Amino acid sequence: MNRFDYVRAGSVAEAVAAASEPGAAYLAAGTNLLDLMKGGITRPGRLVDVTYLPGLDAIEHLPDGGVRIGALVRNSDLAYDPQVSKAYPAVAEALLSGASAQLRNAATVAGNLLQRTRCPYFYDPASACNKRDPGAGCEARGGETRLHAVLGWSEHCIATHPSDFCVPLVSLNATVEIEGRAGTRELPLDALYRLPEDRPDRETVLEPGDLIVALRLPADAAGFAGHSRYLKVRDRTSYAFAVVSAAASLRLEGGRINEARIALGGVALKPWRARVAEAVLAGAEPSERSFRDAADAALAEARPSGDNTYKIELARRLIVRTLTLAAAGTPERMPALPASAFSGDALHA
């Protein structure tokens, strides 16, 4: 690990100022950043510790029915918050599928949003990677691509975004609050992430010094609570990143779908909102046929980036299964295997 300066910020303004310097990075739990530093993947010259900033570790249930989640809230605290798990069950299910209990107890909300890809070529300093070293090339192209992107990728990068948490958040129109050198601004979470195009090293629209201070879920997102699920296919059910995941939420009225929200994970370099599929379901009956039509629409522009053609059909089938379970109704209690596509309706006490 290279030498670096360490700054413990006493306020948000102090943190923003310190992190605006070239080569600086924010440090919270460090569950992703420290691994990257140890492997020589990233070499910040300054770490700005925001762990002790006051007021960023609270879950606030707002008067309008929404919720504001501080950037330093731990994943486990959010997943087990009774009001959050009741109003946004897919969010809790995604969090509980995302890592071991030890990591969930340490990892923060904002850190989860900003975690970096798990592409093995990115993690290997001996491999060419445009994300790690702009202009170096992408050694994943023509390499082992079973887990790589099928949507939104470019010739410069075929990596995927690893977060489970972000998938239902994007489907429910979550927003982030950002403090930066220019002041405070808000941004839809979906707009935070960039597709690779010709600059895969620019993963988000954040500028130097920008600090995510909170995440908000709107009040209307809780209206999907009765029909909302998150499912994840992974190489092993215990604590693996998604091969493909899906979040689906429905509002049902009079035997038809009044509104649908769908997002995919593991298929692109950002959580993928399937708005075309949502439009297909508007006014439709909650049937296997309509769910298949929606899945076809969601994957209409998908294309393999190598040896991962199977991912497109896998994503299609997972969308249908997730929609089917969402239409049947959110379980009263968390499934014994959160987000597992194979857990059926088994519940724990």
C-alpha positions in Angstrom: 0.0 0.0 0.0 1.4 3.4 -1.0 1.9 6.2 1.5 -1.0 8.7 1.9 -2.1 11.6 4.0 -5.0 11.0 6.4 -7.5 13.7 7.3 -10.3 13.3 9.8 -13.0 15.8 8.8 -14.9 17.6 11.5 -17.7 18.9 9.3 -19.1 18.3 5.9 -17.6 21.6 4.6 -14.2 20.6 5.9 -14.5 17.2 4.3 -15.5 18.7 0.9 -12.6 21.1 1.0 -10.1 18.4 1.9 -11.4 16.0 -0.7 -11.3 18.6 -3.5 -7.6 18.3 -3.7 -6.3 16.1 -6.6 -5.8 12.4 -5.6 -8.1 12.5 -2.6 -10.7 9.9 -1.7 -13.4 9.6 1.0 -13.1 6.9 3.6 -16.1 5.5 5.6 -16.2 1.8 6.3 -13.6 1.1 3.6 -15.0 -2.4 2.8 -14.3 -1.8 -0.9 -11.7 1.1 -0.9 -9.2 -0.6 1.4 -9.2 -3.8 -0.7 -8.5 -1.7 -3.8 -5.7 0.1 -2.1 -4.1 -3.1 -0.8 -4.2 -4.6 -4.3 -2.7 -1.5 -5.8 -5.8 -0.9 -7.9 -6.3 2.6 -6.6 -3.7 4.8 -5.0 -5.2 7.9 -3.4 -2.7 10.4 -2.0 -5.1 11.5 0.7 -7.9 9.8 2.6 -10.6 12.0 4.0 -12.3 10.1 6.9 -16.0 11.1 7.1 -16.8 8.4 9.7 -17.2 10.9 12.5 -19.2 13.5 10.8 -22.3 14.3 12.9 -25.8 13.8 11.6 -25.1 11.4 8.7 -26.0 8.2 10.5 -29.7 8.7 11.0 -32.8 7.2 9.4 -35.5 10.0 9.3 -39.1 9.1 8.5 -40.4 12.3 6.9 -43.8 13.9 7.5 -44.8 13.4 3.8 -44.3 9.6 4.2 -40.9 9.3 2.6 -37.6 8.4 4.3 -34.2 10.2 4.4 -31.3 7.9 5.0 -28.0 9.3 6.1 -24.9 8.4 4.1 -23.2 6.7 7.1 -26.2 4.5 8.1 -25.0 0.9 8.2 -26.5 -1.6 5.8 -27.7 -3.9 8.5 -29.4 -1.0 10.5 -31.3 0.0 7.4 -32.3 -3.5 6.5 -33.7 -4.2 10.0 -35.4 -0.9 10.5 -39.0 -1.9 11.0 -40.5 1.0 9.1 -38.1 0.7 6.2 -38.5 -3.1 5.8 -42.3 -2.7 5.9 -42.6 0.3 3.5 -39.7 -0.8 1.1 -39.5 -4.6 1.4 -37.5 -5.1 -1.8 -34.8 -2.7 -0.5 -34.4 -4.7 2.7 -34.4 -8.0 0.8 -31.6 -6.7 -1.5 -29.5 -5.5 1.4 -29.8 -8.8 3.2 -28.7 -10.7 0.1 -25.7 -8.5 -0.5 -23.0 -9.7 1.9 -22.2 -11.4 5.1 -23.6 -10.1 8.3 -20.1 -8.8 9.3 -19.8 -6.7 6.2 -23.4 -5.4 6.5 -22.6 -4.3 10.0 -19.7 -2.2 8.7 -20.7 -1.1 5.2 -22.4 2.2 4.8 -25.3 3.3 2.5 -23.2 5.8 0.5 -20.3 3.3 0.2 -22.7 0.8 -1.2 -23.9 3.2 -3.9 -20.3 4.0 -4.9 -18.7 0.6 -4.7 -16.7 -0.3 -7.8 -17.0 -3.2 -10.2 -15.8 -6.6 -9.3 -14.5 -7.3 -12.9 -11.4 -9.5 -12.4 -9.5 -7.6 -15.1 -10.0 -4.4 -13.1 -8.7 -6.1 -10.0 -5.6 -7.4 -11.8 -2.9 -4.7 -12.1 -1.2 -6.9 -14.8 -4.3 -6.7 -17.1 -5.1 -3.8 -19.4 -8.1 -1.9 -18.1 -9.5 1.4 -19.3 -11.3 1.9 -16.0 -8.1 1.6 -14.0 -5.8 3.1 -16.6 -7.6 5.2 -19.3 -6.4 4.3 -22.8 -4.8 1.0 -21.8 -7.4 -1.1 -23.5 -9.9 -3.6 -22.1 -8.4 -7.1 -21.7 -11.8 -8.4 -20.8 -12.7 -8.1 -24.4 -11.9 -11.5 -25.8 -11.2 -12.9 -22.3 -13.4 -14.6 -19.7 -16.7 -12.7 -20.0 -19.3 -15.1 -18.4 -20.2 -12.5 -15.8 -19.9 -9.3 -17.9 -22.4 -6.8 -19.3 -25.1 -7.4 -21.8 -26.6 -3.9 -21.7 -25.0 -0.5 -22.2 -21.5 -1.7 -22.7 -18.9 -0.3 -25.1 -15.8 -1.5 -26.8 -13.9 0.3 -24.0 -15.5 -1.5 -21.0 -17.8 -4.5 -20.4 -17.9 -4.5 -16.6 -21.0 -4.5 -14.4 -22.1 -2.7 -11.3 -22.0 -5.0 -8.3 -24.6 -3.5 -5.9 -27.8 -5.3 -4.9 -29.1 -2.3 -2.9 -29.1 0.1 -5.8 -31.4 -2.1 -8.0 -34.6 -1.6 -6.1 -33.5 2.0 -5.2 -33.4 2.9 -8.9 -36.7 1.3 -9.6 -38.3 3.3 -6.7 -37.0 6.7 -7.9 -34.6 7.2 -5.0 -32.6 10.5 -5.0 -29.2 11.4 -3.5 -28.3 14.6 -1.7 -24.8 15.8 -2.6 -22.6 18.5 -0.9 -19.9 19.9 -3.1 -17.8 22.9 -3.8 -20.8 24.5 -5.5 -23.1 23.9 -2.6 -26.0 21.4 -2.2 -27.8 19.6 -5.0 -30.1 16.7 -5.4 -29.9 14.1 -8.2 -32.0 11.0 -9.1 -29.9 7.9 -8.2 -30.4 6.7 -11.8 -28.6 9.8 -13.1 -25.7 9.4 -10.7 -24.1 6.6 -12.8 -22.5 6.9 -16.2 -22.3 4.2 -18.9 -18.8 3.4 -20.1 -18.9 4.8 -23.6 -15.3 6.0 -24.3 -14.5 7.1 -20.6 -15.1 4.1 -18.4 -12.9 5.6 -15.7 -15.6 8.2 -15.1 -18.1 6.0 -13.2 -20.4 8.7 -11.8 -21.2 12.3 -12.4 -19.6 13.3 -9.1 -17.0 16.0 -9.2 -13.9 16.2 -7.0 -14.9 16.9 -3.4 -18.6 15.9 -4.0 -19.9 14.0 -0.9 -23.1 12.1 -0.8 -24.7 13.0 2.5 -28.1 11.3 2.2 -30.4 9.1 0.2 -34.1 9.7 0.0 -37.0 7.4 -1.0 -40.2 9.2 -1.9 -43.5 8.7 -0.2 -45.1 7.1 -3.2 -42.5 4.3 -3.3 -44.2 2.9 -0.2 -47.4 2.4 -2.3 -45.7 -0.6 -3.9 -45.1 -2.3 -0.5 -47.8 -5.0 -1.0 -46.4 -6.3 -4.3 -42.6 -5.8 -4.3 -39.7 -8.3 -4.6 -36.0 -8.5 -5.3 -34.5 -11.7 -6.7 -30.9 -12.5 -7.4 -29.2 -15.4 -9.3 -25.7 -16.0 -8.1 -23.1 -18.7 -8.4 -23.7 -19.6 -4.7 -26.6 -18.6 -2.5 -24.3 -17.5 0.3 -22.8 -14.0 -0.2 -21.9 -13.9 -3.9 -22.4 -11.0 -6.3 -25.3 -11.2 -8.7 -24.9 -12.9 -12.1 -28.3 -11.3 -12.8 -30.8 -9.7 -10.3 -34.2 -8.0 -10.7 -36.4 -5.8 -8.6 -40.1 -5.6 -9.4 -42.9 -3.6 -7.8 -46.5 -3.4 -8.9 -49.6 -1.4 -8.1 -52.7 -3.6 -8.8 -56.2 -2.2 -9.2 -59.3 -4.0 -10.4 -57.3 -7.1 -11.4 -54.9 -5.1 -13.6 -51.5 -3.5 -13.3 -51.9 0.2 -12.6 -48.2 0.9 -12.4 -45.0 -1.2 -12.6 -41.4 -0.6 -11.6 -38.6 -2.9 -12.9 -34.8 -2.7 -12.6 -32.0 -5.1 -13.3 -28.6 -5.7 -11.7 -25.6 -7.6 -12.9 -26.2 -6.7 -16.6 -24.6 -3.2 -17.0 -22.2 -0.8 -15.5 -25.1 0.8 -13.6 -28.4 -0.5 -12.1 -30.6 -0.8 -15.2 -34.1 0.7 -15.1 -36.4 -1.1 -17.5 -38.8 1.7 -18.3 -39.9 0.2 -21.6 -40.9 -2.9 -19.8 -42.8 -0.9 -17.2 -44.8 0.8 -20.1 -45.7 -2.6 -21.5 -47.3 -3.6 -18.2 -49.3 -0.5 -17.7 -53.0 -1.5 -17.8 -52.1 -5.2 -18.5 -53.3 -8.2 -16.5 -50.8 -9.7 -14.1 -50.3 -12.8 -16.2 -47.4 -14.9 -17.4 -48.0 -13.7 -21.0 -47.8 -10.0 -20.0 -44.7 -10.6 -17.8 -43.0 -12.4 -20.8 -43.8 -9.4 -23.0 -42.3 -7.1 -20.4 -39.2 -9.2 -20.1 -38.8 -9.2 -23.9 -39.1 -5.5 -24.0 -36.5 -5.1 -21.1 -33.9 -7.2 -23.0 -34.7 -6.0 -26.5 -31.4 -4.1 -26.8 -29.3 -6.6 -24.9 -26.3 -8.2 -26.7 -23.5 -10.4 -25.5 -20.1 -8.9 -24.8 -18.4 -12.3 -25.2 -19.2 -15.7 -23.7 -22.3 -14.5 -21.9 -25.2 -14.9 -24.3 -26.9 -17.1 -21.6 -27.2 -14.0 -19.4 -29.9 -12.5 -21.7 -32.2 -15.5 -21.4 -31.4 -15.8 -17.7 -32.4 -12.1 -17.1 -35.5 -12.6 -19.2 -36.6 -15.6 -17.0 -35.7 -13.8 -13.8 -37.9 -10.8 -14.7 -40.8 -13.1 -15.2 -40.2 -14.9 -11.9 -39.8 -11.7 -10.0 -42.9 -10.1 -11.5 -44.9 -13.3 -10.7 -43.8 -13.3 -7.1 -44.5 -9.6 -6.8 -48.0 -10.0 -8.2 -48.6 -12.8 -5.7 -47.9 -10.4 -2.9 -44.9 -9.4 -0.6 -44.4 -12.1 2.1 -45.4 -11.0 5.6 -41.9 -12.0 6.7 -38.5 -11.9 5.0 -37.8 -15.1 3.1 -35.4 -17.5 4.8 -33.0 -17.0 1.9 -33.4 -13.3 1.0 -33.6 -12.7 -2.7 -32.9 -16.3 -3.7 -34.8 -17.3 -6.8 -35.0 -20.8 -5.4 -36.3 -20.2 -1.9 -40.0 -20.3 -3.0 -42.3 -19.1 -0.3 -40.3 -20.5 2.6 -40.3 -18.1 5.5 -38.4 -17.9 8.7 -40.1 -17.4 12.1 
